Amino acid sequence: MMANCAMCEEQAKKVRSGKPHQYLDKTDAPRLFKGAQSRGFEEQDYQCRVCQAKFTYSTNRNDLTWTLWQG
Ligand SMILES: [Zn+2]
């Protein structure tokens, strides 16, 4: 397994910032979740062009903003 690049290491520490680093590309369409009681939220998958790390960005307040998928 490749080590994550420095940009992805920093990305994984971002808790509130929504901005992906410059080599993170969207790999899929955004997924929209409509909550019955809430405003709903959005998830978006990204992959790094440098180290191939995969992230999911989420606007769900109960989730991490950036989740790094290990393995
Ligand atoms: Zn990377």
N, CA, C, O and the ligand as a Tripos MOL2 file, in Angstrom:
@<TRIPOS>MOLECULE
protein
  285   283    72     0     0
PROTEIN
NO_CHARGES

@<TRIPOS>ATOM
      1 N           0.8470   -1.2000    0.0000 N.3       1 MET1
      2 CA          0.0000    0.0000    0.0000 C.3       1 MET1
      3 C           0.8770    1.2430    0.0000 C.2       1 MET1
      4 O           1.8320    1.3420    0.7710 O.2       1 MET1
      5 N           0.5470    2.1850   -0.8670 N.am      2 MET2
      6 CA          1.2940    3.4340   -0.9450 C.3       2 MET2
      7 C           1.0070    4.3250    0.2540 C.2       2 MET2
      8 O          -0.1110    4.3530    0.7690 O.2       2 MET2
      9 N           2.0170    5.0410    0.6840 N.am      3 ALA3
     10 CA          1.7900    6.0470    1.7230 C.3       3 ALA3
     11 C           1.0190    7.2180    1.1240 C.2       3 ALA3
     12 O           1.1210    7.5040   -0.0690 O.2       3 ALA3
     13 N           0.2660    7.8740    1.9560 N.am      4 ASN4
     14 CA         -0.4550    9.0520    1.4770 C.3       4 ASN4
     15 C           0.5100   10.2090    1.2910 C.2       4 ASN4
     16 O           1.4800   10.3440    2.0370 O.2       4 ASN4
     17 N           0.2460   11.0370    0.3020 N.am      5 CYS5
     18 CA          1.0910   12.2080    0.0810 C.3       5 CYS5
     19 C           0.8440   13.2410    1.1830 C.2       5 CYS5
     20 O          -0.1330   13.1540    1.9270 O.2       5 CYS5
     21 N           1.7390   14.2050    1.2710 N.am      6 ALA6
     22 CA          1.6490   15.2120    2.3320 C.3       6 ALA6
     23 C           0.3390   15.9960    2.2520 C.2       6 ALA6
     24 O          -0.2330   16.3650    3.2770 O.2       6 ALA6
     25 N          -0.1300   16.2470    1.0360 N.am      7 MET7
     26 CA         -1.3850   17.0090    0.8830 C.3       7 MET7
     27 C          -2.5740   16.2260    1.4440 C.2       7 MET7
     28 O          -3.4820   16.8040    2.0400 O.2       7 MET7
     29 N          -2.5570   14.8970    1.2450 N.am      8 CYS8
     30 CA         -3.6500   14.0790    1.7810 C.3       8 CYS8
     31 C          -3.5510   13.9440    3.2910 C.2       8 CYS8
     32 O          -4.5690   13.8900    3.9810 O.2       8 CYS8
     33 N          -2.3290   13.8900    3.8060 N.am      9 GLU9
     34 CA         -2.1640   13.8650    5.2590 C.3       9 GLU9
     35 C          -2.7780   15.1200    5.8730 C.2       9 GLU9
     36 O          -3.4450   15.0570    6.9050 O.2       9 GLU9
     37 N          -2.5440   16.2590    5.2240 N.am     10 GLU10
     38 CA         -3.1310   17.5080    5.7120 C.3      10 GLU10
     39 C          -4.6450   17.5060    5.5270 C.2      10 GLU10
     40 O          -5.3860   17.9790    6.3880 O.2      10 GLU10
     41 N          -5.0960   16.9670    4.3890 N.am     11 GLN11
     42 CA         -6.5280   16.9450    4.1020 C.3      11 GLN11
     43 C          -7.2900   16.1640    5.1730 C.2      11 GLN11
     44 O          -8.3820   16.5560    5.5850 O.2      11 GLN11
     45 N          -6.7000   15.0630    5.6140 N.am     12 ALA12
     46 CA         -7.3540   14.1950    6.5990 C.3      12 ALA12
     47 C          -7.5080   14.8920    7.9470 C.2      12 ALA12
     48 O          -8.3320   14.4850    8.7660 O.2      12 ALA12
     49 N          -6.7140   15.9470    8.1830 N.am     13 LYS13
     50 CA         -6.7980   16.6840    9.4500 C.3      13 LYS13
     51 C          -7.8220   17.8000    9.4000 C.2      13 LYS13
     52 O          -8.1590   18.3870   10.4280 O.2      13 LYS13
     53 N          -8.3230   18.1000    8.1940 N.am     14 LYS14
     54 CA         -9.2730   19.2010    8.0640 C.3      14 LYS14
     55 C         -10.6150   18.7820    8.6450 C.2      14 LYS14
     56 O         -11.1970   17.7820    8.2250 O.2      14 LYS14
     57 N         -11.0880   19.5270    9.5840 N.am     15 VAL15
     58 CA        -12.3320   19.1630   10.2530 C.3      15 VAL15
     59 C         -13.4900   19.9790    9.7100 C.2      15 VAL15
     60 O         -14.5720   19.4420    9.4760 O.2      15 VAL15
     61 N         -13.2770   21.2550    9.5100 N.am     16 ARG16
     62 CA        -14.3750   22.1260    9.0890 C.3      16 ARG16
     63 C         -14.2280   22.6890    7.6860 C.2      16 ARG16
     64 O         -15.2050   23.1550    7.0980 O.2      16 ARG16
     65 N         -13.0250   22.6510    7.1470 N.am     17 SER17
     66 CA        -12.8310   23.2610    5.8390 C.3      17 SER17
     67 C         -13.3660   22.3750    4.7320 C.2      17 SER17
     68 O         -13.1230   21.1690    4.7330 O.2      17 SER17
     69 N         -14.0860   22.9520    3.7940 N.am     18 GLY18
     70 CA        -14.6830   22.1800    2.7200 C.3      18 GLY18
     71 C         -13.8280   22.0560    1.4880 C.2      18 GLY18
     72 O         -14.2110   21.3670    0.5430 O.2      18 GLY18
     73 N         -12.6620   22.7140    1.4680 N.am     19 LYS19
     74 CA        -11.8990   22.7570    0.2200 C.3      19 LYS19
     75 C         -10.9990   21.5440    0.0280 C.2      19 LYS19
     76 O         -10.1960   21.2200    0.9030 O.2      19 LYS19
     77 N         -11.1300   20.8690   -1.1200 N.am     20 PRO20
     78 CA        -10.2100   19.7780   -1.4420 C.3      20 PRO20
     79 C          -8.8720   20.3470   -1.9070 C.2      20 PRO20
     80 O          -8.8270   21.4450   -2.4610 O.2      20 PRO20
     81 N          -7.7750   19.6060   -1.6840 N.am     21 HIS21
     82 CA         -6.4950   20.0850   -2.2160 C.3      21 HIS21
     83 C          -6.4810   19.9490   -3.7470 C.2      21 HIS21
     84 O          -7.3520   19.3040   -4.3320 O.2      21 HIS21
     85 N          -5.4940   20.5570   -4.3700 N.am     22 GLN22
     86 CA         -5.5610   20.7700   -5.8260 C.3      22 GLN22
     87 C          -5.4970   19.4930   -6.6500 C.2      22 GLN22
     88 O          -5.8910   19.5050   -7.8160 O.2      22 GLN22
     89 N          -5.0110   18.3870   -6.0830 N.am     23 TYR23
     90 CA         -4.9260   17.1450   -6.8580 C.3      23 TYR23
     91 C          -6.0140   16.1480   -6.4980 C.2      23 TYR23
     92 O          -5.9600   14.9900   -6.9120 O.2      23 TYR23
     93 N          -7.0030   16.5920   -5.7260 N.am     24 LEU24
     94 CA         -8.1430   15.7220   -5.4440 C.3      24 LEU24
     95 C          -9.1950   15.9150   -6.5290 C.2      24 LEU24
     96 O          -9.6930   17.0220   -6.7370 O.2      24 LEU24
     97 N          -9.5240   14.8380   -7.2110 N.am     25 ASP25
     98 CA        -10.5310   14.8790   -8.2720 C.3      25 ASP25
     99 C         -11.8050   14.1860   -7.8160 C.2      25 ASP25
    100 O         -11.7630   13.1980   -7.0830 O.2      25 ASP25
    101 N         -12.9300   14.7140   -8.2570 N.am     26 LYS26
    102 CA        -14.2080   14.0520   -7.9840 C.3      26 LYS26
    103 C         -14.2680   12.7470   -8.7550 C.2      26 LYS26
    104 O         -13.9200   12.7090   -9.9350 O.2      26 LYS26
    105 N         -14.7030   11.6820   -8.1090 N.am     27 THR27
    106 CA        -14.7580   10.3730   -8.7740 C.3      27 THR27
    107 C         -16.1910    9.9330   -9.0560 C.2      27 THR27
    108 O         -16.4100    8.8890   -9.6720 O.2      27 THR27
    109 N         -17.1490   10.7070   -8.6190 N.am     28 ASP28
    110 CA        -18.5360   10.2820   -8.7570 C.3      28 ASP28
    111 C         -19.4250   11.5170   -8.6760 C.2      28 ASP28
    112 O         -18.9570   12.6120   -8.3640 O.2      28 ASP28
    113 N         -20.7070   11.3320   -8.9600 N.am     29 ALA29
    114 CA        -21.6580   12.4150   -8.7730 C.3      29 ALA29
    115 C         -21.9090   12.5960   -7.2730 C.2      29 ALA29
    116 O         -21.7810   11.6450   -6.5020 O.2      29 ALA29
    117 N         -22.2650   13.8130   -6.8630 N.am     30 PRO30
    118 CA        -22.5960   14.0020   -5.4450 C.3      30 PRO30
    119 C         -23.8430   13.2070   -5.0700 C.2      30 PRO30
    120 O         -24.7610   13.0470   -5.8740 O.2      30 PRO30
    121 N         -23.8560   12.7120   -3.8300 N.am     31 ARG31
    122 CA        -25.0290   11.9910   -3.3250 C.3      31 ARG31
    123 C         -25.7860   12.9140   -2.3690 C.2      31 ARG31
    124 O         -25.2280   13.4170   -1.3940 O.2      31 ARG31
    125 N         -27.0470   13.1200   -2.6690 N.am     32 LEU32
    126 CA        -27.8680   14.0100   -1.8590 C.3      32 LEU32
    127 C         -28.7750   13.2040   -0.9530 C.2      32 LEU32
    128 O         -29.4740   12.2960   -1.4040 O.2      32 LEU32
    129 N         -28.7610   13.5360    0.3130 N.am     33 PHE33
    130 CA        -29.6030   12.8580    1.2900 C.3      33 PHE33
    131 C         -30.5960   13.8670    1.8480 C.2      33 PHE33
    132 O         -30.2090   14.8760    2.4380 O.2      33 PHE33
    133 N         -31.8580   13.5870    1.6580 N.am     34 LYS34
    134 CA        -32.8880   14.4880    2.1830 C.3      34 LYS34
    135 C         -33.3800   13.9620    3.5210 C.2      34 LYS34
    136 O         -33.9090   12.8550    3.6150 O.2      34 LYS34
    137 N         -33.1970   14.7760    4.5510 N.am     35 GLY35
    138 CA        -33.6820   14.3580    5.8590 C.3      35 GLY35
    139 C         -35.1280   14.7750    6.0550 C.2      35 GLY35
    140 O         -35.5460   15.8350    5.5880 O.2      35 GLY35
    141 N         -35.8840   13.9450    6.7420 N.am     36 ALA36
    142 CA        -37.2880   14.2660    7.0120 C.3      36 ALA36
    143 C         -37.3850   15.4450    7.9770 C.2      36 ALA36
    144 O         -38.2570   16.3030    7.8440 O.2      36 ALA36
    145 N         -36.4810   15.4710    8.9460 N.am     37 GLN37
    146 CA        -36.5430   16.5000    9.9830 C.3      37 GLN37
    147 C         -35.4990   17.5960    9.7530 C.2      37 GLN37
    148 O         -35.6060   18.6950   10.2980 O.2      37 GLN37
    149 N         -34.4980   17.2810    8.9430 N.am     38 SER38
    150 CA        -33.3710   18.1990    8.8140 C.3      38 SER38
    151 C         -33.2870   18.7520    7.3970 C.2      38 SER38
    152 O         -34.1290   18.4580    6.5480 O.2      38 SER38
    153 N         -32.2670   19.5490    7.1600 N.am     39 ARG39
    154 CA        -32.0620   20.1390    5.8340 C.3      39 ARG39
    155 C         -31.5060   19.1340    4.8430 C.2      39 ARG39
    156 O         -31.4770   19.3820    3.6370 O.2      39 ARG39
    157 N         -31.0670   18.0010    5.3610 N.am     40 GLY40
    158 CA        -30.4180   17.0470    4.4830 C.3      40 GLY40
    159 C         -28.9420   17.3620    4.3410 C.2      40 GLY40
    160 O         -28.4640   18.3630    4.8750 O.2      40 GLY40
    161 N         -28.2190   16.5180    3.6270 N.am     41 PHE41
    162 CA        -26.7850   16.7470    3.4620 C.3      41 PHE41
    163 C         -26.3120   16.1180    2.1660 C.2      41 PHE41
    164 O         -27.0670   15.4500    1.4590 O.2      41 PHE41
    165 N         -25.0480   16.3490    1.8770 N.am     42 GLU42
    166 CA        -24.4670   15.9100    0.6110 C.3      42 GLU42
    167 C         -23.1490   15.1880    0.8680 C.2      42 GLU42
    168 O         -22.3860   15.5600    1.7590 O.2      42 GLU42
    169 N         -22.8950   14.1560    0.0790 N.am     43 GLU43
    170 CA        -21.5980   13.4830    0.1170 C.3      43 GLU43
    171 C         -20.9930   13.4750   -1.2820 C.2      43 GLU43
    172 O         -21.6960   13.3770   -2.2870 O.2      43 GLU43
    173 N         -19.6700   13.5810   -1.3120 N.am     44 GLN44
    174 CA        -18.9550   13.5930   -2.5950 C.3      44 GLN44
    175 C         -17.6600   12.7980   -2.4470 C.2      44 GLN44
    176 O         -16.8820   13.0280   -1.5210 O.2      44 GLN44
    177 N         -17.4420   11.8670   -3.3630 N.am     45 ASP45
    178 CA        -16.2030   11.0860   -3.3320 C.3      45 ASP45
    179 C         -15.0990   11.7680   -4.1360 C.2      45 ASP45
    180 O         -15.3450   12.3650   -5.1840 O.2      45 ASP45
    181 N         -13.8930   11.6630   -3.6240 N.am     46 TYR46
    182 CA        -12.7050   12.2270   -4.2810 C.3      46 TYR46
    183 C         -11.5850   11.2000   -4.2800 C.2      46 TYR46
    184 O         -11.5280   10.3300   -3.4120 O.2      46 TYR46
    185 N         -10.6930   11.3080   -5.2590 N.am     47 GLN47
    186 CA         -9.4670   10.5130   -5.2410 C.3      47 GLN47
    187 C          -8.2950   11.3970   -5.6110 C.2      47 GLN47
    188 O          -8.4000   12.2730   -6.4690 O.2      47 GLN47
    189 N          -7.1750   11.1510   -4.9440 N.am     48 CYS48
    190 CA         -5.9710   11.9390   -5.1670 C.3      48 CYS48
    191 C          -5.2120   11.4280   -6.3910 C.2      48 CYS48
    192 O          -4.9890   10.2260   -6.5320 O.2      48 CYS48
    193 N          -4.8190   12.3400   -7.2690 N.am     49 ARG49
    194 CA         -4.0580   11.9740   -8.4700 C.3      49 ARG49
    195 C          -2.6130   11.6390   -8.1450 C.2      49 ARG49
    196 O          -1.9320   10.9820   -8.9320 O.2      49 ARG49
    197 N          -2.1430   12.0870   -6.9880 N.am     50 VAL50
    198 CA         -0.7410   11.8730   -6.6250 C.3      50 VAL50
    199 C          -0.5460   10.5150   -5.9500 C.2      50 VAL50
    200 O           0.3340    9.7490   -6.3420 O.2      50 VAL50
    201 N          -1.3600   10.2170   -4.9430 N.am     51 CYS51
    202 CA         -1.1300    9.0000   -4.1460 C.3      51 CYS51
    203 C          -2.3010    8.0250   -4.1880 C.2      51 CYS51
    204 O          -2.2310    6.9600   -3.5750 O.2      51 CYS51
    205 N          -3.3750    8.3640   -4.8980 N.am     52 GLN52
    206 CA         -4.5530    7.5000   -5.0700 C.3      52 GLN52
    207 C          -5.4000    7.3580   -3.8160 C.2      52 GLN52
    208 O          -6.3000    6.5200   -3.7730 O.2      52 GLN52
    209 N          -5.1300    8.1570   -2.8000 N.am     53 ALA53
    210 CA         -5.9600    8.0960   -1.5920 C.3      53 ALA53
    211 C          -7.3990    8.5020   -1.9230 C.2      53 ALA53
    212 O          -7.6380    9.3490   -2.7830 O.2      53 ALA53
    213 N          -8.3390    7.8860   -1.2280 N.am     54 LYS54
    214 CA         -9.7490    8.1970   -1.4560 C.3      54 LYS54
    215 C         -10.3450    8.8910   -0.2430 C.2      54 LYS54
    216 O         -10.1230    8.4990    0.9030 O.2      54 LYS54
    217 N         -11.1090    9.9350   -0.5340 N.am     55 PHE55
    218 CA        -11.7930   10.6840    0.5130 C.3      55 PHE55
    219 C         -13.2780   10.7640    0.2010 C.2      55 PHE55
    220 O         -13.6900   10.7230   -0.9580 O.2      55 PHE55
    221 N         -14.0640   10.8770    1.2450 N.am     56 THR56
    222 CA        -15.4520   11.2830    1.0720 C.3      56 THR56
    223 C         -15.6560   12.5890    1.8250 C.2      56 THR56
    224 O         -15.3520   12.7040    3.0120 O.2      56 THR56
    225 N         -16.1820   13.5680    1.0970 N.am     57 TYR57
    226 CA        -16.5330   14.8430    1.6870 C.3      57 TYR57
    227 C         -18.0120   14.8040    2.0740 C.2      57 TYR57
    228 O         -18.8480   14.3650    1.2850 O.2      57 TYR57
    229 N         -18.3340   15.2580    3.2770 N.am     58 SER58
    230 CA        -19.7210   15.2260    3.7340 C.3      58 SER58
    231 C         -20.1050   16.5480    4.3810 C.2      58 SER58
    232 O         -19.3130   17.1470    5.1080 O.2      58 SER58
    233 N         -21.3210   16.9960    4.1120 N.am     59 THR59
    234 CA        -21.8230   18.1840    4.7970 C.3      59 THR59
    235 C         -22.7000   17.8000    5.9870 C.2      59 THR59
    236 O         -23.3090   18.6590    6.6240 O.2      59 THR59
    237 N         -22.7570   16.4980    6.2800 N.am     60 ASN60
    238 CA        -23.5060   16.0370    7.4480 C.3      60 ASN60
    239 C         -22.7990   16.5080    8.7220 C.2      60 ASN60
    240 O         -21.6240   16.2020    8.9280 O.2      60 ASN60
    241 N         -23.4880   17.2280    9.5480 N.am     61 ARG61
    242 CA        -22.8630   17.7690   10.7630 C.3      61 ARG61
    243 C         -22.4430   16.6870   11.7420 C.2      61 ARG61
    244 O         -21.5990   16.9160   12.6080 O.2      61 ARG61
    245 N         -23.0340   15.5090   11.6030 N.am     62 ASN62
    246 CA        -22.6860   14.4100   12.5060 C.3      62 ASN62
    247 C         -21.5010   13.5920   12.0090 C.2      62 ASN62
    248 O         -21.0380   12.6770   12.6900 O.2      62 ASN62
    249 N         -21.0130   13.9290   10.8160 N.am     63 ASP63
    250 CA        -19.8710   13.2240   10.2410 C.3      63 ASP63
    251 C         -18.6540   14.1310   10.2190 C.2      63 ASP63
    252 O         -18.7590   15.3450   10.3890 O.2      63 ASP63
    253 N         -17.4850   13.5090   10.0040 N.am     64 LEU64
    254 CA        -16.3100   14.2940    9.6630 C.3      64 LEU64
    255 C         -16.5400   14.9350    8.2980 C.2      64 LEU64
    256 O         -17.1950   14.3530    7.4330 O.2      64 LEU64
    257 N         -16.0000   16.1360    8.1100 N.am     65 THR65
    258 CA        -16.1110   16.7640    6.7940 C.3      65 THR65
    259 C         -15.3590   15.9480    5.7480 C.2      65 THR65
    260 O         -15.8760   15.6840    4.6620 O.2      65 THR65
    261 N         -14.1330   15.5520    6.0850 N.am     66 TRP66
    262 CA        -13.2990   14.7420    5.1800 C.3      66 TRP66
    263 C         -12.9850   13.4120    5.8320 C.2      66 TRP66
    264 O         -12.3570   13.3570    6.8900 O.2      66 TRP66
    265 N         -13.4330   12.3310    5.1860 N.am     67 THR67
    266 CA        -13.1200   10.9900    5.6790 C.3      67 THR67
    267 C         -12.1390   10.3500    4.7200 C.2      67 THR67
    268 O         -12.4200   10.2200    3.5280 O.2      67 THR67
    269 N         -10.9870    9.9510    5.2370 N.am     68 LEU68
    270 CA         -9.9700    9.2590    4.4370 C.3      68 LEU68
    271 C         -10.1940    7.7680    4.5500 C.2      68 LEU68
    272 O         -10.2730    7.2200    5.6490 O.2      68 LEU68
    273 N         -10.2990    7.1070    3.3890 N.am     69 TRP69
    274 CA        -10.5250    5.6520    3.3730 C.3      69 TRP69
    275 C          -9.1960    4.9400    3.3500 C.2      69 TRP69
    276 O          -8.4230    5.0960    2.4050 O.2      69 TRP69
    277 N          -8.9200    4.1650    4.3690 N.am     70 GLN70
    278 CA         -7.6450    3.4550    4.4720 C.3      70 GLN70
    279 C          -7.7110    2.1520    3.7020 C.2      70 GLN70
    280 O          -8.7490    1.4920    3.6570 O.2      70 GLN70
    281 N          -6.5780    1.7860    3.0900 N.am     71 GLY71
    282 CA         -6.5070    0.4810    2.4360 C.3      71 GLY71
    283 C          -6.8620    0.5560    1.0130 C.2      71 GLY71
    284 O          -6.8510   -0.4610    0.3200 O.2      71 GLY71
    285 ZN         -2.5990   12.3060   -2.0150 Zn       72 ZN72
@<TRIPOS>BOND
     1     1     2 1
     2     2     3 1
     3     3     4 2
     4     3     5 am
     5     5     6 1
     6     6     7 1
     7     7     8 2
     8     7     9 am
     9     9    10 1
    10    10    11 1
    11    11    12 2
    12    11    13 am
    13    13    14 1
    14    14    15 1
    15    15    16 2
    16    15    17 am
    17    17    18 1
    18    18    19 1
    19    19    20 2
    20    19    21 am
    21    21    22 1
    22    22    23 1
    23    23    24 2
    24    23    25 am
    25    25    26 1
    26    26    27 1
    27    27    28 2
    28    27    29 am
    29    29    30 1
    30    30    31 1
    31    31    32 2
    32    31    33 am
    33    33    34 1
    34    34    35 1
    35    35    36 2
    36    35    37 am
    37    37    38 1
    38    38    39 1
    39    39    40 2
    40    39    41 am
    41    41    42 1
    42    42    43 1
    43    43    44 2
    44    43    45 am
    45    45    46 1
    46    46    47 1
    47    47    48 2
    48    47    49 am
    49    49    50 1
    50    50    51 1
    51    51    52 2
    52    51    53 am
    53    53    54 1
    54    54    55 1
    55    55    56 2
    56    55    57 am
    57    57    58 1
    58    58    59 1
    59    59    60 2
    60    59    61 am
    61    61    62 1
    62    62    63 1
    63    63    64 2
    64    63    65 am
    65    65    66 1
    66    66    67 1
    67    67    68 2
    68    67    69 am
    69    69    70 1
    70    70    71 1
    71    71    72 2
    72    71    73 am
    73    73    74 1
    74    74    75 1
    75    75    76 2
    76    75    77 am
    77    77    78 1
    78    78    79 1
    79    79    80 2
    80    79    81 am
    81    81    82 1
    82    82    83 1
    83    83    84 2
    84    83    85 am
    85    85    86 1
    86    86    87 1
    87    87    88 2
    88    87    89 am
    89    89    90 1
    90    90    91 1
    91    91    92 2
    92    91    93 am
    93    93    94 1
    94    94    95 1
    95    95    96 2
    96    95    97 am
    97    97    98 1
    98    98    99 1
    99    99   100 2
   100    99   101 am
   101   101   102 1
   102   102   103 1
   103   103   104 2
   104   103   105 am
   105   105   106 1
   106   106   107 1
   107   107   108 2
   108   107   109 am
   109   109   110 1
   110   110   111 1
   111   111   112 2
   112   111   113 am
   113   113   114 1
   114   114   115 1
   115   115   116 2
   116   115   117 am
   117   117   118 1
   118   118   119 1
   119   119   120 2
   120   119   121 am
   121   121   122 1
   122   122   123 1
   123   123   124 2
   124   123   125 am
   125   125   126 1
   126   126   127 1
   127   127   128 2
   128   127   129 am
   129   129   130 1
   130   130   131 1
   131   131   132 2
   132   131   133 am
   133   133   134 1
   134   134   135 1
   135   135   136 2
   136   135   137 am
   137   137   138 1
   138   138   139 1
   139   139   140 2
   140   139   141 am
   141   141   142 1
   142   142   143 1
   143   143   144 2
   144   143   145 am
   145   145   146 1
   146   146   147 1
   147   147   148 2
   148   147   149 am
   149   149   150 1
   150   150   151 1
   151   151   152 2
   152   151   153 am
   153   153   154 1
   154   154   155 1
   155   155   156 2
   156   155   157 am
   157   157   158 1
   158   158   159 1
   159   159   160 2
   160   159   161 am
   161   161   162 1
   162   162   163 1
   163   163   164 2
   164   163   165 am
   165   165   166 1
   166   166   167 1
   167   167   168 2
   168   167   169 am
   169   169   170 1
   170   170   171 1
   171   171   172 2
   172   171   173 am
   173   173   174 1
   174   174   175 1
   175   175   176 2
   176   175   177 am
   177   177   178 1
   178   178   179 1
   179   179   180 2
   180   179   181 am
   181   181   182 1
   182   182   183 1
   183   183   184 2
   184   183   185 am
   185   185   186 1
   186   186   187 1
   187   187   188 2
   188   187   189 am
   189   189   190 1
   190   190   191 1
   191   191   192 2
   192   191   193 am
   193   193   194 1
   194   194   195 1
   195   195   196 2
   196   195   197 am
   197   197   198 1
   198   198   199 1
   199   199   200 2
   200   199   201 am
   201   201   202 1
   202   202   203 1
   203   203   204 2
   204   203   205 am
   205   205   206 1
   206   206   207 1
   207   207   208 2
   208   207   209 am
   209   209   210 1
   210   210   211 1
   211   211   212 2
   212   211   213 am
   213   213   214 1
   214   214   215 1
   215   215   216 2
   216   215   217 am
   217   217   218 1
   218   218   219 1
   219   219   220 2
   220   219   221 am
   221   221   222 1
   222   222   223 1
   223   223   224 2
   224   223   225 am
   225   225   226 1
   226   226   227 1
   227   227   228 2
   228   227   229 am
   229   229   230 1
   230   230   231 1
   231   231   232 2
   232   231   233 am
   233   233   234 1
   234   234   235 1
   235   235   236 2
   236   235   237 am
   237   237   238 1
   238   238   239 1
   239   239   240 2
   240   239   241 am
   241   241   242 1
   242   242   243 1
   243   243   244 2
   244   243   245 am
   245   245   246 1
   246   246   247 1
   247   247   248 2
   248   247   249 am
   249   249   250 1
   250   250   251 1
   251   251   252 2
   252   251   253 am
   253   253   254 1
   254   254   255 1
   255   255   256 2
   256   255   257 am
   257   257   258 1
   258   258   259 1
   259   259   260 2
   260   259   261 am
   261   261   262 1
   262   262   263 1
   263   263   264 2
   264   263   265 am
   265   265   266 1
   266   266   267 1
   267   267   268 2
   268   267   269 am
   269   269   270 1
   270   270   271 1
   271   271   272 2
   272   271   273 am
   273   273   274 1
   274   274   275 1
   275   275   276 2
   276   275   277 am
   277   277   278 1
   278   278   279 1
   279   279   280 2
   280   279   281 am
   281   281   282 1
   282   282   283 1
   283   283   284 2
@<TRIPOS>SUBSTRUCTURE
     1 MET1         2 RESIDUE 1 A MET
     2 MET2         6 RESIDUE 1 A MET
     3 ALA3        10 RESIDUE 1 A ALA
     4 ASN4        14 RESIDUE 1 A ASN
     5 CYS5        18 RESIDUE 1 A CYS
     6 ALA6        22 RESIDUE 1 A ALA
     7 MET7        26 RESIDUE 1 A MET
     8 CYS8        30 RESIDUE 1 A CYS
     9 GLU9        34 RESIDUE 1 A GLU
    10 GLU10       38 RESIDUE 1 A GLU
    11 GLN11       42 RESIDUE 1 A GLN
    12 ALA12       46 RESIDUE 1 A ALA
    13 LYS13       50 RESIDUE 1 A LYS
    14 LYS14       54 RESIDUE 1 A LYS
    15 VAL15       58 RESIDUE 1 A VAL
    16 ARG16       62 RESIDUE 1 A ARG
    17 SER17       66 RESIDUE 1 A SER
    18 GLY18       70 RESIDUE 1 A GLY
    19 LYS19       74 RESIDUE 1 A LYS
    20 PRO20       78 RESIDUE 1 A PRO
    21 HIS21       82 RESIDUE 1 A HIS
    22 GLN22       86 RESIDUE 1 A GLN
    23 TYR23       90 RESIDUE 1 A TYR
    24 LEU24       94 RESIDUE 1 A LEU
    25 ASP25       98 RESIDUE 1 A ASP
    26 LYS26      102 RESIDUE 1 A LYS
    27 THR27      106 RESIDUE 1 A THR
    28 ASP28      110 RESIDUE 1 A ASP
    29 ALA29      114 RESIDUE 1 A ALA
    30 PRO30      118 RESIDUE 1 A PRO
    31 ARG31      122 RESIDUE 1 A ARG
    32 LEU32      126 RESIDUE 1 A LEU
    33 PHE33      130 RESIDUE 1 A PHE
    34 LYS34      134 RESIDUE 1 A LYS
    35 GLY35      138 RESIDUE 1 A GLY
    36 ALA36      142 RESIDUE 1 A ALA
    37 GLN37      146 RESIDUE 1 A GLN
    38 SER38      150 RESIDUE 1 A SER
    39 ARG39      154 RESIDUE 1 A ARG
    40 GLY40      158 RESIDUE 1 A GLY
    41 PHE41      162 RESIDUE 1 A PHE
    42 GLU42      166 RESIDUE 1 A GLU
    43 GLU43      170 RESIDUE 1 A GLU
    44 GLN44      174 RESIDUE 1 A GLN
    45 ASP45      178 RESIDUE 1 A ASP
    46 TYR46      182 RESIDUE 1 A TYR
    47 GLN47      186 RESIDUE 1 A GLN
    48 CYS48      190 RESIDUE 1 A CYS
    49 ARG49      194 RESIDUE 1 A ARG
    50 VAL50      198 RESIDUE 1 A VAL
    51 CYS51      202 RESIDUE 1 A CYS
    52 GLN52      206 RESIDUE 1 A GLN
    53 ALA53      210 RESIDUE 1 A ALA
    54 LYS54      214 RESIDUE 1 A LYS
    55 PHE55      218 RESIDUE 1 A PHE
    56 THR56      222 RESIDUE 1 A THR
    57 TYR57      226 RESIDUE 1 A TYR
    58 SER58      230 RESIDUE 1 A SER
    59 THR59      234 RESIDUE 1 A THR
    60 ASN60      238 RESIDUE 1 A ASN
    61 ARG61      242 RESIDUE 1 A ARG
    62 ASN62      246 RESIDUE 1 A ASN
    63 ASP63      250 RESIDUE 1 A ASP
    64 LEU64      254 RESIDUE 1 A LEU
    65 THR65      258 RESIDUE 1 A THR
    66 TRP66      262 RESIDUE 1 A TRP
    67 THR67      266 RESIDUE 1 A THR
    68 LEU68      270 RESIDUE 1 A LEU
    69 TRP69      274 RESIDUE 1 A TRP
    70 GLN70      278 RESIDUE 1 A GLN
    71 GLY71      282 RESIDUE 1 A GLY
    72 ZN72       285 GROUP 0 **** ****
